[in-house]
Structures are given as C-alpha cells and as structure tokens.
Amino acid sequence: MNRRELDPDSSPQAAFGARLRSSREACGWTQEVMAEKMGYSSTHMSSVETGRKLPTLRLARSADKAFETGDIFERAWSKVRNAGLLEGFPQYVDHESQAVEIRLYEVGVVPGLLQTPEYATVLAQGAVKRGAITAEQAEERVMLVAERQAALVRTPPPLIFAVLDESCLRRPIGEPAVMDAQLARLAEFAELPHTHLQVAPFDMGARRPFDLPVYLLTMPDRSLMSYAESAHRGHLERESTFVLPLLTAYHQLQAEAPSQATSVALINELRKGGIP
C-alpha cells in the first residue's frame, strides 16, 4: 500500500491530516480502528488523513474525543475553515466577538452581522461558482455568519452602529423572496434597543467620507481598532494614530446620512416596490 506523504506546512488541511495520521500511529491504530472509534468509514478517514477531503467540525470533535486531545483537533479545524477567508479576517472576528461597540460601513452587500442564512448562502454559492472557494468552504462561511451573530447575543449586548450604502439594498442577491426577507431583517435589526441603522443614499455624493467598507471596534478597555479589506487581504489596525481619523470620519458619515427612521422608511418602500 502506497503511503501518501504530506507536508504539514503546505496548508491547514494538510496539517490537519498529518496530525490525524501521527495521532493514529502513536496509538497503534489502523485507519479501520480509528474510523470505527470516530463513527466514520475508513475510506472517509483515509481521505481526510491524506488531505483529499476537508474535515468538518463534527469530525474534529470526534478526533479530540477518540484521542483524548482536549480541543487540539477543533483548533486545527478552525485553521482549515479560515483557509477560505481573507488574511486578517479571522483575527478581526475574534475581536468582534468581544467588542462593546461595533461600527460598520458596507458597500454593495449586506454585512455578515445583518445577513439572513439564505442571503449568506447565495453569496457563498456564488463564490463557489466563480471557483473562489470550495463547496465545503462555502458551508463554513455560512456557519461563520451564524457564529458571528450568535456571539453578539450576550448580556449586555454590544452597541452596533451600521451605515449601509444604498447599493446594499438595491443589489439583488438570490430570488426576490431572499431579498425581501433580507430587507425585513434590516428593518427588524433597526428596532433593537442596542442598534442603530442608517442608509447612505447615492445622492450623498462627495459628502460620503468612505469609498470602501470600514469596520471599527471599541473593546472593553475602550481601545479602538479598525478593519478594512483590499481585494487580496484584510488589515486589522490597532494604532490609534490611524484609527482615530477613521472614527472621526465615521461620525461625519452618520451626521450626513439620513436618520434611522428615514432609512427604515426607504427599506420598507423598497420592499413594496415603491421606489424605482
């Protein structure tokens, strides 16, 4: 039987497979024995071990239980999941889950914190069709959206200020029912006691201080950080010299944008098809 050698440094998926193999061999188990203990077929486990198939969270947790490794495999799985995300974004998500205030400005697409599962799924499937990610990574992206939203349901919840470019509302994603449900979610979001939603209309023109999406976090110790993306990577900034001007510009954006009541009225009119 040929043994496929893996380079653990080549990818998180290869590192997971190599760890699985070394743990199995340290126990003196065959793939059949490991598969039986973890509740999978030996063929499936062979594919994961050799890096041909992506591990799932359930498989990672089964491995930790079988090998009594705490959460080592689950943490290794999180790196596999993050392989389909822009560099820097996983680190941002970790901080986002702890922030006491979240300010965001988004263009063209409803931000993940406000997405419905159906909207998130259409976006992820679109990335699969373009060849940008695999089907497995698409599933993980949708799961991450749910995890990010769940992390914000805590006591007390963080204050969330969201300013959406009008393009977020007008760009059709999926079937009409998907967009209608997404617009309804935005209106519901605005009604929460710890949120504030505004829409920056196209006619703001040069009064709009941002051309690209911007995310600003205030942490429990009142420190600030920002996150922004290029086409190839994300950048998390902690230096106040760079973050404070962004915060000032964000306040200017909020002052120039229509009120929450006006913004929600726009959303409801779009749902009715009353605005061309």
NUROMI-289808 format. One record per residue (C-alpha): x, y, z. Coordinates in steps of 0.1 Angstrom, whole numbers, plus 5000, padded with zeros to 4 digits. Each point is the difference from the previous one (the first is absolute). Layout:
XYZ;...
// end
This chain:
500050005000;501450344990;500350255027;499350364990;502450245016;498650335012;501850335005;498350145032;501350354990;498349994966;496550085013;497849985031;498249704983;503349824996;501050085036;496749865013;500549684980;503649965012;498950055037;497349754995;502449744986;502750065027;497449975027;498649684986;503549844996;500950115035;497149795012;500949714978;496650024982;499249914965;497850234980;497249755004;500350015038;500250385000;497050024977;497949775023;500950205031;499050334983;496949884983;501250044964;500849774971;503749914996;499850144964;498950335013;502650015027;502749914975;498950294978;500350245030;503349865011;501550044966;498650354995;497649914972;496950095020;499450295023;499349915037;496850125016;499550145035;498249685010;502949794988;502550225018;498149975032;499749624995;503849994996;500650195032;497749765018;501649694985;503650115006;499250195033;501750314987;497850275015;499250244972;503249964979;498249874970;497250255003;502550285000;501849844970;496649994982;499550375006;503150074980;498749784972;496750195001;501850334999;502049904969;497150114979;500050355016;502050314993;503250035020;499350215031;496349935001;500149715026;501950235023;497550274996;497149765008;501749905032;500150375011;496550074987;498549735024;501550195029;499350364989;497650235020;499450224970;500049914963;499850264973;499949894964;499650154965;499349764972;499750044962;498349774975;499149715024;498149985033;502749935027;500249665016;498850125034;496750094984;499649724974;497349744999;501249644996;498449994965;501850324989;503349875014;499549674982;499450174966;503250215004;502049695009;498749794972;500850284976;503649995012;500049624993;498850054964;502850254994;502549755012;501150225029;499249755027;498949635003;496549885009;501349905034;501550355006;496750154990;498249805027;502650125025;499450374989;496349975007;500749835033;502450285009;497350264993;497749825025;502849985026;500850374997;496450095005;499649765029;503150145017;498350345002;497049865020;501550065034;499350215031;500550284996;500049994962;502450234980;498850324986;499949964962;500050304976;499549904964;500050244970;499249824967;500750154966;496750004980;501649744977;499749745028;496250034997;499750034962;502449724989;497849694996;501449695017;498249684992;496349974993;497650295009;498949815031;503649995013;500450384996;496650075015;500949805031;503450175002;498450344998;497549905027;503049895022;501550344996;496850175012;499949765030;503650075008;499250375002;497449945026;502449845025;500950225030;503749964995;500250074963;499950304976;499649964963;500450274973;500049984962;502550234981;498150094968;501750034966;499350385000;502350065029;502750024974;503350165012;498650045035;500649635005;503449965018;500649644991;500249834966;500749655014;498649795029;501350095035;499549825033;500950175034;500049825033;500150145036;501349745024;499149965037;503150205010;498850274976;502849944976;499250044963;500849794969;498950014964;499749744973;500150064962;500449784970;501850014967;499349754972;502649765014;500250055038;498550165030;501850235024;499450045037;501350335014;500550075037;502150314998;497850295012;501950254977;498349824971;496749895016;498950345016;499850184966;497749714988;497850045030;499750374994;499149944963;497449745012;498350265022;500050234970;498449734980;497349955026;499350375001;499650034963;497949684995;496250015004;498649905034;499249645009;496250084996;500650134965;502349704992;497549755012;497350174980;502249964969;500449635007;496349955004;499350194968;502549784981;498249695014;496750134986;501750094966;499050365004;503550154993;501549974965;
// end
